Amino acid sequence: MYIKPFKVEEWMNAYETGARYNIAETCVDSVSMDQLFALTGQDPASFWRGFSARRLTYGDIEGAPAFRQGVCGLYKTLGPENIVPTHGAAGANHHLFCSLVEPGDRVVSVSPTYQQLYSIPESLGADVRILHLEQKNDYLPDLAELARLAVPGTKLICVNNPTGALMDEATLCAIADIARRAGAYVLCDEVYRHLTQDDGYSPSMADIYEKGISVGSMSKVFSLAGLRLGWLATRDKAALDAFWSHRDYDHISCGMFDEAAAALALAHKDAVLGRSRAIVRENLAVLDAWVHAEPHVWYTKPRAGTTALVYYDFDVPSYGFCERMYHATGAFVTPGDCFDEGRCMRIGYAAGRQTLTDGLAAVSAFMRTLEKEGTPICRP
């Protein structure tokens, strides 16, 4: 089976390890187990003693009850029976497509987005249609265009956003109405859910729409990417039946340790989320001040998440810009062309404060080099 190269992951694989200033990272600054214990008030000796005594079997095939119950606490209408544990959000997305999508099915996906959401269904022979998100519209979906693309019989609509845009409840409800008329599922990749710049509850498509499917993980928001643990959440019985049936082929179960650590974090979600929100809110202020002080860049200020697409006015393709800057300064960002967006870079602003500050300074230093070289300017 042919599938297109995963551009953003290939870029990360090639350069992340040697980066001096990693401001391409999309997770909130990761925590150690010791930090997790401190955040949650868990006695480390008690946790390790309890886990060390367990036999390392396959564990709970359908997921540890404490973990599934903890995930339910992130939703308003879901119970443990609505949660399917997976190997990360990447595993959740892949599992969903392989469970629901068949050759010829109409799948509508937004772009820019995580490439899984269109390249996997395309590789399965689906009729994939792209809804482009425009900066002039704050990267929010054009609902009229979505309705045009989501013809009756559409199997799936995929929404996710690496730009920092925030779809409010009214927008999610409008997408649900379009999907309902088409008879489509909605996959809402919600790995950045809860990381808003303003207080208030973040609604989920799984609560809003009866055929809504929420994808979540312990990586971005909970700073526990090393657990490689995610989930699918839905109230739709047909989708759940398909997920459980296919899961025997590619999951069997998730890791016992992963689920134990995740259950601990979810049981104390207010403390963990409080830390994450503080980091993204404080660090976005740093990024915003830099953007406004740097004459060669501009962006749409994020309202949620951990990343921003930052455009520059040098007439240099993004791969060349980012690769040369990496080797010259050690500053590591993601080329916009990984998301089919030219002359821009995706900056992750949820790293440690000093890493972000030093990384942005390195980006500015590289742009001073381009100025001295007389690199052509091409601002739209």
C-alpha positions in Angstrom: 0.0 0.0 0.0 1.4 3.4 -1.0 1.1 6.3 1.4 2.6 9.7 1.0 5.7 10.6 3.1 4.6 12.1 6.4 6.3 15.5 5.9 6.2 16.9 9.4 7.3 13.7 11.1 10.1 13.1 8.6 11.3 16.7 9.4 11.1 16.1 13.2 12.9 12.7 12.8 15.8 14.3 10.9 16.5 17.3 13.1 14.9 17.2 16.5 17.6 15.2 18.3 20.4 17.6 17.5 18.5 20.9 18.0 20.0 23.5 20.3 16.7 25.4 20.7 13.7 23.2 20.1 10.8 25.5 19.4 9.2 23.0 17.1 7.9 20.9 20.0 4.1 20.7 20.2 3.7 19.3 23.7 3.5 21.4 26.8 6.9 21.2 28.4 7.2 17.5 29.4 7.2 16.3 33.0 9.1 13.5 34.7 7.5 11.0 37.0 8.9 12.9 39.9 7.3 16.1 38.7 4.0 14.2 38.2 4.1 12.9 41.7 4.7 16.5 43.0 1.9 17.9 41.0 -0.6 15.2 42.1 0.5 14.8 45.7 1.1 11.1 45.1 3.6 9.3 47.4 6.2 7.9 45.0 7.1 4.9 47.2 3.4 3.9 47.4 3.0 4.2 43.6 6.1 2.2 42.7 5.4 -0.4 45.4 1.9 -1.0 44.1 3.0 -1.1 40.5 6.1 -3.2 41.1 4.1 -6.0 42.6 1.9 -6.4 39.5 2.6 -9.2 37.0 3.3 -7.8 33.6 0.5 -9.4 31.7 -1.5 -7.8 28.9 -3.4 -6.1 31.6 -7.0 -4.9 31.0 -7.7 -5.6 27.4 -10.3 -2.8 27.1 -8.3 -0.4 29.2 -7.7 0.0 32.9 -10.9 1.1 34.6 -9.2 4.0 36.4 -7.8 5.3 33.1 -11.1 5.1 31.2 -13.0 6.7 34.1 -10.4 9.5 34.2 -10.9 10.1 30.5 -14.7 10.3 31.0 -14.1 13.3 33.4 -13.0 15.3 30.3 -16.5 15.0 28.8 -20.1 15.7 29.8 -22.1 12.8 28.4 -19.7 9.9 28.1 -19.2 6.9 30.2 -16.3 4.3 30.3 -18.2 2.3 27.7 -17.7 5.2 25.2 -13.8 5.2 25.6 -11.5 3.1 23.4 -7.8 3.3 24.6 -5.2 3.5 21.8 -1.5 3.9 21.2 -1.4 7.6 21.3 -3.6 10.0 19.3 -1.6 9.0 16.2 -2.8 5.4 16.8 -6.3 6.6 17.4 -6.5 8.4 14.1 -5.0 5.5 12.2 -7.3 3.0 13.9 -10.4 5.1 13.1 -9.6 5.3 9.4 -8.8 1.6 9.2 -12.0 0.8 11.0 -14.5 3.1 9.2 -13.2 4.1 5.8 -13.5 2.0 2.6 -12.4 2.7 -1.0 -14.6 5.3 -2.6 -15.9 6.8 0.6 -16.1 10.6 0.6 -13.9 12.1 3.3 -13.6 15.8 3.9 -10.6 17.1 5.7 -9.4 20.6 6.6 -5.9 21.8 5.6 -3.5 22.9 7.1 -3.8 20.0 9.5 -2.0 16.9 10.8 -1.3 15.0 7.6 -2.8 11.8 8.9 -6.2 13.2 8.5 -6.0 13.2 4.7 -3.1 11.0 3.6 -4.3 7.9 5.5 -7.8 7.9 4.0 -6.3 8.8 0.6 -4.1 5.7 0.9 -7.2 3.6 1.6 -8.8 4.7 -1.6 -11.2 7.2 -0.2 -12.4 10.2 -2.2 -10.7 12.9 -0.1 -11.7 16.5 -0.5 -9.8 19.3 1.1 -11.3 22.3 2.9 -8.6 25.0 3.0 -8.4 27.1 6.1 -7.4 30.7 5.3 -5.5 33.1 7.5 -7.8 35.9 6.5 -10.6 33.9 8.1 -8.5 33.3 11.3 -8.1 29.7 10.1 -11.7 28.9 10.9 -13.6 26.6 8.5 -15.8 28.1 5.8 -19.1 26.5 6.7 -20.7 27.1 3.3 -17.8 25.4 1.6 -17.9 22.5 4.0 -21.6 22.0 3.3 -20.8 22.0 -0.4 -18.1 19.3 0.0 -20.0 17.2 2.4 -22.5 15.7 0.0 -25.1 13.2 1.1 -23.5 9.9 1.8 -20.2 11.5 3.0 -18.6 9.0 5.4 -16.4 11.3 7.5 -15.5 15.0 8.1 -12.1 15.6 9.8 -11.3 18.7 11.7 -8.1 19.7 13.6 -6.0 22.8 13.5 -2.2 23.3 14.0 -2.6 27.1 13.7 -4.0 28.0 17.2 -7.5 28.8 16.0 -10.3 28.0 18.4 -13.7 26.7 17.1 -16.3 27.7 19.6 -19.4 25.7 20.5 -21.5 27.4 17.8 -19.0 26.5 15.1 -18.8 22.9 16.3 -22.6 22.7 16.4 -22.8 24.1 12.8 -20.3 21.4 11.7 -22.4 18.8 13.4 -25.5 20.0 11.6 -23.7 19.8 8.2 -22.5 16.2 9.1 -26.0 15.2 10.2 -27.5 16.2 6.9 -24.8 14.3 5.1 -25.0 11.3 7.4 -21.3 11.6 8.2 -19.2 11.0 11.2 -17.1 13.8 12.5 -13.5 13.1 13.6 -12.4 16.0 15.8 -8.7 15.6 16.7 -8.9 17.3 20.1 -5.3 16.8 21.3 -5.0 20.5 22.2 -8.4 20.7 23.8 -8.4 22.6 27.2 -5.3 24.7 26.3 -7.2 27.9 25.7 -6.0 31.5 26.4 -9.2 32.3 28.2 -10.9 30.5 31.1 -14.0 28.4 30.4 -15.0 24.9 29.4 -13.8 23.6 26.1 -16.7 21.7 24.4 -16.1 18.4 22.6 -17.6 17.1 19.4 -18.2 13.8 21.1 -20.7 15.5 23.4 -22.2 17.8 20.8 -22.9 15.3 18.0 -24.3 11.8 18.2 -21.8 10.6 15.5 -19.0 12.8 16.7 -15.7 11.1 17.5 -13.2 12.8 19.8 -9.5 11.9 19.6 -7.4 12.7 22.7 -4.1 11.8 24.2 -1.9 12.2 27.2 0.8 14.0 25.1 0.1 17.6 24.3 -2.0 18.8 27.1 -0.9 16.5 29.9 2.9 16.7 29.1 3.2 12.9 29.1 4.0 12.0 25.5 6.3 9.2 26.6 3.3 7.2 27.7 2.2 6.8 24.1 -1.4 6.7 25.2 -4.5 8.1 23.6 -8.2 7.3 23.1 -11.2 7.4 20.8 -14.4 8.7 22.4 -17.9 8.4 20.9 -21.5 7.6 21.7 -22.0 6.0 18.3 -22.5 2.2 18.8 -21.7 1.3 15.2 -18.3 3.1 15.4 -17.5 1.6 18.8 -18.3 -1.9 17.5 -15.9 -1.3 14.5 -13.2 0.1 16.8 -13.3 -2.9 19.2 -13.4 -5.4 16.4 -10.4 -4.0 14.5 -8.5 -3.4 17.8 -7.9 -7.1 18.2 -5.8 -6.9 15.1 -3.6 -3.9 15.9 -3.7 -3.1 19.6 -4.8 -6.0 21.8 -4.2 -3.7 24.8 -2.2 -0.7 25.9 0.7 -0.7 28.4 -0.1 -1.3 32.0 2.4 1.3 33.2 1.1 3.9 30.7 -2.4 3.5 31.9 -1.4 3.6 35.6 0.5 6.9 35.1 -2.2 8.4 33.0 -4.9 7.5 35.5 -2.9 9.3 38.1 -2.7 12.5 36.0 -6.3 12.3 35.1 -7.4 11.9 38.7 -5.6 15.2 39.3 -6.5 16.9 36.0 -7.1 20.3 37.5 -3.5 20.5 38.8 -1.9 19.1 35.6 -4.1 21.3 33.3 -3.4 24.3 35.5 0.3 23.9 35.0 -0.2 23.5 31.2 -2.4 26.5 30.9 0.0 28.7 32.8 2.8 27.7 30.5 1.0 28.4 27.3 -0.5 31.7 28.5 2.8 33.0 29.8 4.8 31.8 26.8 2.3 33.1 24.2 2.9 36.6 25.7 6.6 36.1 25.0 6.0 34.9 21.4 3.5 37.8 20.8 6.0 40.4 22.0 8.6 38.9 19.7 6.3 38.9 16.6 5.4 42.5 17.2 9.1 43.6 17.6 10.4 41.6 14.7 9.9 43.5 11.4 10.0 40.5 9.1 7.3 38.3 10.6 3.5 38.4 11.2 0.9 35.9 12.4 -2.7 35.4 13.6 -2.4 35.2 17.3 -3.4 31.8 18.6 -6.4 31.5 20.9 -5.7 27.9 21.9 -3.1 25.1 21.6 0.7 25.2 21.7 1.7 26.3 18.1 1.4 29.2 15.7 2.1 29.6 12.0 4.5 32.6 11.8 5.0 34.0 8.3 8.1 35.8 7.1 8.8 38.2 4.2 12.1 36.8 2.9 11.7 35.3 -0.6 13.0 31.9 0.6 11.1 28.6 0.6 10.3 27.4 4.1 12.4 24.2 3.9 15.5 26.1 2.9 14.8 28.9 5.4 14.4 26.4 8.3 17.2 24.1 7.4 19.7 26.8 6.9 18.7 28.5 10.2 19.0 25.2 12.0 22.6 24.7 10.9 23.5 28.3 11.4 22.0 28.9 14.9 20.6 25.6 16.3 17.0 27.1 16.2 14.6 24.3 15.3 11.2 25.1 13.9 8.9 23.3 11.4 8.7 24.5 7.8 5.3 25.7 6.7 5.5 23.6 3.6 5.1 20.5 5.9 1.5 21.8 6.0 1.3 23.1 2.4 1.8 26.7 3.7 4.5 28.6 1.9 7.0 31.1 3.5 6.1 30.4 7.1 7.2 28.3 10.0 5.3 26.6 12.8 6.6 27.6 16.2 5.8 25.6 19.3 5.7 28.0 22.2 5.0 25.6 25.1 8.6 24.6 25.7 10.5 25.9 28.8 10.5 29.7 28.9 14.3 30.0 28.5 14.3 27.7 25.5 11.6 29.7 23.8 13.3 33.0 24.5 16.7 31.8 23.3 15.2 30.1 20.3 13.3 33.3 19.2 16.5 35.3 19.6 18.3 32.8 17.4 15.6 33.1 14.7 16.0 36.9 14.8 19.8 36.6 14.5 19.3 34.4 11.4 17.0 37.0 9.9 19.7 39.7 10.5 22.0 37.5 8.5 19.5 37.4 5.6 19.2 41.2 5.8 23.0 41.7 5.5 23.0 39.3 2.5 20.4 41.4 0.8 17.9 38.5 0.5 14.9 39.6 -1.5 11.7 40.6 0.4 8.3 39.3 -0.7 5.6 40.4 1.7 2.1 39.9 0.3 
